[in-house]
Amino acid sequence: MNRHPWLLVAASVLVTLGLVHTMGCGATRSARSLAAEKVYVAPGELDKYYGFLSGGQSGSVFVIGVPSGRLIREIPIFEPRAAYGYAVHENDPRRQLLLATGALWGDTHHPMLSETKGIPDGKYLFINDLANARVARVRLDYFEADRIVKIPNLQGAHGIAVVSPDTHLLVVNGEFEQPTDGLVTNPAPYTSVVAFLDPESMEVKFQVRVDGNLDIADTSKDGRYSFSTVYNLEQGRDMGSMIQYDRDAVAAIDIPAAEKAVAAGKGHVRNGVPILDPAENPGVLTLIPVPKNPHGVNVTPDGRYVIAAGKLSPTVTIIDAHTLKIVAEPEVGLGPLHTTFDDRGNAFTSLFLDSQVVKWNIDKAVKGASDYIVDRINVHYNIGHLQAVGGDTMHPYGDYLLALNKLSKDQYLPVGPDMPENQELIDISGEKMKMLASFPTPPEPHDATFVPAALLKTITKQTYAPADDAVKAGQEKVVRTGPHAVTVDMTLIRSAYTPDSFQVKEGDQVTLRVTNVETIRDMIHGFALPDHNLNIALPPGYTKTITFDAGKPGVYWYYCTNFCSALHLEMRGRMLVQPKDSTVVLTDWHAAENVKGQTVPGVPSTGANK
Ligand SMILES: [Cu+2]
């Protein structure tokens, strides 16, 4: 067969071009560079998703960018944090709230986003404090905790979930069982509760008694059921006796039935909360027997199935989310803990003992097909939670999966006996999973959830709207409001405090109302008064009021703790504390000292010290 020579030339050119394309400058493009490209976000470019990782004993939530893994910020919640001026000083209402509800530390585990129609709406992020039986709500327009509540009748607030699809309620599991009557003299039986909270008022509406240790929670996609894994149906008080039974349970609570029973007055009120006893309210609680000391429970995005992970059994149990019947119990590997999903009918289960993520096909597993396992990938090491982007919603994105590993061992430079926690990002867009990148975090994320950055971009505020008590520029003043009380109204703007000095007396109580009057995003100023244990950070538009004792006579500098301009170092001022019996009035200070009355107008600045 004759071929035209030009065709041969053209063919060889095409082959050569193809080689150059795949080989680059003579070198095969490695899997490494392909992975690097997938997670590379150039300076100035934005990540596609925000990930919210619980900070564990940091008492906070870490916000990371996906796919870059960059730490975007930390949201302090259950612990004071000087850098954010959060709950640091005694008068901060958030500090008082933390102390009133338990402690100035927390153990955060499960970040949950509020949903509308089964997908995150960007309104709230809920996070539990396992240790102190608390739940906090973070407003995502400000990335700030606005509610923290203590849940009565419950120890160990572990699994939490929002009731899909519209965040009708918030579910909180009590892990550590207690005597039924709350008395230490009663040896048995011990019991716990699932608490149901109103997500707006954060009030506990009712609780349902469950005998056993309630672990992880999820809800059906139609708002009908909450699902909680329950271990230790043995009612053991030590580890050996907690692992006797081959099966424990998934507790399915019929939410409308429970609400009806509560409305009919069937609850036993303890500490102001009605508790439903399932024995008195048939149909409210169904215990579905699953192997063995189960841990994770996850509802498939289409709402058809509930997947319970066996933990001490190499299986997951697939439960029909409507009939509550077990439909399959496939083996997946050793130490299955949690499951997440893509948008193509696949499940991904974390295997703690195998240090793997296993991908399996849900339909094939339900039908009993032998080839339901699709792929396995090694992770480093001993994975706990895992979450695919959108895998906990009705709309998984099917692109990235985050493995939250408990041990990093040899993955980073040694930094002492304690190593950082290791998060690994896996590409799940193809048939085979591909490891893309790892990044360390402070201890220790337990769980994660994600939202598209595009959604938050439309929601987050640039500045705080001035509150009713905001101090306006030009209206700063120093006012003596009583024999031992002075109020200082102060504003901050690059790069000065107004007033930049004020005079009080030993024995005075000083009320400082301070507003950052900047109107552009990210222009934070701080107010630190170190010898008075005060350090507050003020984002633009923010007003804080703090009250403190003037302390010993002396001159005390306050200074800006957030670098704000070329004159940041010059951004400071003085508080003069005069001796109790001093009658001297220094004319170059903003003072109210020469007035004996109870309430007087402010004494304006002489301007001499400006
Ligand atoms: Cu400043």
Residues whose N, C-alpha, C, O or C-beta is under 5 A from the ligand:
A	BS01	CU	I524 H525 G526 C560 N562 C564 M571
